[in-house]
Amino acid sequence: MSVPGRQAGPGGRPGPNGPGAPGPGANGPGANGAAGANGAGERATPKRGPGPAAAVRGPAAFMGGRSTEKALDFRGSSRRLFGTLRPERGLLILVLLLAAGSVGLSVLGPKILGRATDLIFAGVIGRQLPAGVSKDQAVAGLRQQGHGTLADMIRSMHVVPGRGIDFTRVGQVLLLVVLIYAVSSLLALIQGRLTTAIVQRTVFRLREQTQAKLARLPLRYFDRQPRGEILSRVTNDIDNLAQSMQQTFAQIVTSLLMIVGVLAVMFAISWLLALIALVTVPVSVFLTAAIGKRAQPRFIAQWATTGQLNGHIEEMYTGHSLVKTFGRQEEAAATFQEHNGKLFESGFRAQFISGLIQPAMMFIGNVNYVFVAVVGAVRVASGAISLGDVQAFIQYSRQFSQPLTTVASMANLLQSGVASAERVFALLDADEQEPDPVTSERPAEVRGRVEFQNVSFRYDPETPLIDDLSLSVQPGQTVAIVGPTGAGKTTLVNLLMRFYEVTGGRITLDGVDIATMSREELRSRTGMVLQDAWLFGGTIAENIAYGASAGSPELDGTTAAVSHERIVEAARATHVDRFVRTLPDGYDTVLDEEGTGVSAGEKQLLTIARAFLAEPAILILDEATSSVDTRTEVLIQRAMNSLRQGRTSFVIAHRLSTIRDADLILVMEHGQIVEQGTHHELLSAGGAYARLYSAQFAQAVAELN
């Protein structure tokens, strides 16, 4: 039987904790701290719609999983990604100003350095000219000697015949260049520090939004998604997004400003050489766009396959016992190899294709360099431009092609980051559960009277599960719900907990429609003990105290608001104290998420103690003894009897011997209550309950024979 927290996963393997097991939240543990129901109860499996990454799962689908992920709107996702930076507008403006200052100074450097080259060259030429003549006389003399080209060159230079290199002025120019570059580096350093703060704060907010979104998602979302896929979006994709933004944001801003600044100075030096340099821009843009268009689908496939691989690993890890029991290690390894191979192929192709951009841009830059050097040399020889300006222009041509190459080489990071952003945004855009009413109601006094009034419900709109069900449970009553698998037993309590909303009728708690109550208020009055005992990493005392600390944002320190005496009292009442005292560290014994060190029955007793400490008005026990031995079952039954005292209790059980003392037994078939009464009344009636009871008794006899 499928129960909350033990969903029958696709492929027929029960998920150990269900989609919503670990962690607090709307769909996690209830107010009593027990493992949250996952809503997979006794029902026909709903159609698994195309969620953000719907995929075939489970050991039964080892070789058949295929992603349904499709590339979303790349441009729209990019704009939305940049929109997440809006809260950092002030710092962004400061970063832009710092970047402009740093780039502006670095652009000035080659121009000033060209002045030093002119001084050195003029000194070398001036020393070779006769002293005592003017520059015009020297030029005229050279022309008379037939050296017209040299005369044109000297005419455009600041040459003093007979004077050598002015090292004082050269030193001043070099010192100024060093100072300019130092200030530019300092501004760049501050800009990098602020950029890091902007990116990390943005990712911090995105993680907060994702966590809050997970708490608002309905249980059907988790029913349809592999847990590894969800974890991949929350961890891998957000981490990749943070890394991509960190490595690209500052460089893109700096590169774009560098292109504008360098281009302006290049036109100021020589419009002809600037036009030659500009010829490479459209070629670079065309190549970058063409290569990027081919690479983007590969990045989409890479991160979708990463989610599939994580989902498979998570399933095989949590179900490793079953995998080994049924000898499916080879199939599991084959599926891992298949997913790993797809990830290798998509990742390799994405990086290889996008990696073609940088060498292509370097080739274009080198071609541009050759043209600038040749044309510049001709212009220097004609006296149209100084040697220092040509030297500066060659540096500028490098500076101009470098940011183009940098932006192009970051295309793989940008595309990978946007691909991850698409997946995160798909999670953030998923349909949420219906919000609580603005002004929620609450019973004046919670006594535990529960009524189902003409309740209807269906997972699939075309397939009704519960239809026109009515039921009245008085305060303090113990109601047992029995029936075959798929009858709707667990669905009934899921509706009571508002893990799913009714499609017709209403459910009331002490006369108040639970749809008008906040989920937090409703669940704070309810305790759940499930078949799968959920424990978190912490001490035994913290795990028990979790029931009284429900709603706390942190698990650490959950015992702070609960006295040790109350914890021990709850443990004694539920037969936990007897085995805890045999442990070396007692209540300070640290458990991991798997509950290593305690048996399955002891884990179950711990969850019952947790519910006992919460003191709920309504108690739900869902197959709490189905997976333990007879002796432990007796202890659990005693603990549950203590827990049920004075509380309205709903007990779901396949072992009919465990519910003989229930005040009311409901027999469900196909979403309907076909019989109700006490144990003896239903046996005397000879109906469905009697057939179920006889079948179990006959099975027990057959097993003994």
Stockholm file with secondary structure:
# STOCKHOLM 1.0

chainA/1-705         MSVPGRQAGPGGRPGPNGPGAPGPGANGPGANGAAGANGAGERATPKRGPGPAAAVRGPAAFMGGRSTEKALDFRGSSRRLFGTLRPERGLLILVLLLAAGSVGLSVLGPKILGRATDLIFAGVIGRQLPAGVSKDQAVAGLRQQGHGTLADMIRSMHVVPGRGIDFTRVGQVLLLVVLIYAVSSLLALIQGRLTTAIVQRTVFRLREQTQAKLARLPLRYFDRQPRGEILSRVTNDIDNLAQSMQQTFAQIVTSLLMIVGVLAVMFAISWLLALIALVTVPVSVFLTAAIGKRAQPRFIAQWATTGQLNGHIEEMYTGHSLVKTFGRQEEAAATFQEHNGKLFESGFRAQFISGLIQPAMMFIGNVNYVFVAVVGAVRVASGAISLGDVQAFIQYSRQFSQPLTTVASMANLLQSGVASAERVFALLDADEQEPDPVTSERPAEVRGRVEFQNVSFRYDPETPLIDDLSLSVQPGQTVAIVGPTGAGKTTLVNLLMRFYEVTGGRITLDGVDIATMSREELRSRTGMVLQDAWLFGGTIAENIAYGASAGSPELDGTTAAVSHERIVEAARATHVDRFVRTLPDGYDTVLDEEGTGVSAGEKQLLTIARAFLAEPAILILDEATSSVDTRTEVLIQRAMNSLRQGRTSFVIAHRLSTIRDADLILVMEHGQIVEQGTHHELLSAGGAYARLYSAQFAQAVAELN
#=GR chainA/1-705 SS CCBTTBCBCTTSCBCSSCTTCSSCSTTSSCTTCSCCCCSCCSSCCCCCCCCTTCCCCSGGGTTTCCCCCCCCCHHHHHHHHHHTTGGGHHHHHHHHHHHHHHHHHHHHHHHHHHHHHHHHHHHHHHHHSCTTSCHHHHHHHHHHTTCHHHHHHHHTSCCCTTCCCCHHHHHHHHHHHHHHHHHHHHHHHHHHHHHHHHHHHHHHHHHHHHHHHHHHSCHHHHHHSCHHHHHHIIIIIHHHHHHHHHHHHHHHHHHHHHHHHHHHHHHHHCHHHHHHHHTHHHHHHHHHHHHHHHHHHHHHHHHHHHHHHHHHHHHHHHTHHHHHHTTCHHHHHHHHHHHHHHHHHHHHHHHHHHHTHHHHHHHHHHHHHHHHHHHHHHHHHTTSSCHHHHHHHHHHHHHHHHHHHHHHHTHHHHHHHHHHHHHHHHHHTSCCCCCCCSSCCCCSSCCCCEEEEEEEECSBTTBCSEEEEEEEECTTCEEEEECSTTSSHHHHHHHHTTSSCCSEEEEEETTEEGGGSCHHHHHHTEEEEESSCCCCSEEHHHHHHTTTTTTCSCSTTTTTTSCHHHHHHHHHHTTCHHHHTTSTTGGGCEECTTCTTSCHHHHHHHHHHHHHHHCCSEEEEESTTTTSCHHHHHHHHHHHHHHHTTSEEEEECSCGGGGTTCSEEEEEETTEEEEEECHHHHHHHTSHHHHHHHHHHHHHHHHHC
#=GC SS_cons         CCBTTBCBCTTSCBCSSCTTCSSCSTTSSCTTCSCCCCSCCSSCCCCCCCCTTCCCCSGGGTTTCCCCCCCCCHHHHHHHHHHTTGGGHHHHHHHHHHHHHHHHHHHHHHHHHHHHHHHHHHHHHHHHSCTTSCHHHHHHHHHHTTCHHHHHHHHTSCCCTTCCCCHHHHHHHHHHHHHHHHHHHHHHHHHHHHHHHHHHHHHHHHHHHHHHHHHHSCHHHHHHSCHHHHHHIIIIIHHHHHHHHHHHHHHHHHHHHHHHHHHHHHHHHCHHHHHHHHTHHHHHHHHHHHHHHHHHHHHHHHHHHHHHHHHHHHHHHHTHHHHHHTTCHHHHHHHHHHHHHHHHHHHHHHHHHHHTHHHHHHHHHHHHHHHHHHHHHHHHHTTSSCHHHHHHHHHHHHHHHHHHHHHHHTHHHHHHHHHHHHHHHHHHTSCCCCCCCSSCCCCSSCCCCEEEEEEEECSBTTBCSEEEEEEEECTTCEEEEECSTTSSHHHHHHHHTTSSCCSEEEEEETTEEGGGSCHHHHHHTEEEEESSCCCCSEEHHHHHHTTTTTTCSCSTTTTTTSCHHHHHHHHHHTTCHHHHTTSTTGGGCEECTTCTTSCHHHHHHHHHHHHHHHCCSEEEEESTTTTSCHHHHHHHHHHHHHHHTTSEEEEECSCGGGGTTCSEEEEEETTEEEEEECHHHHHHHTSHHHHHHHHHHHHHHHHHC
//
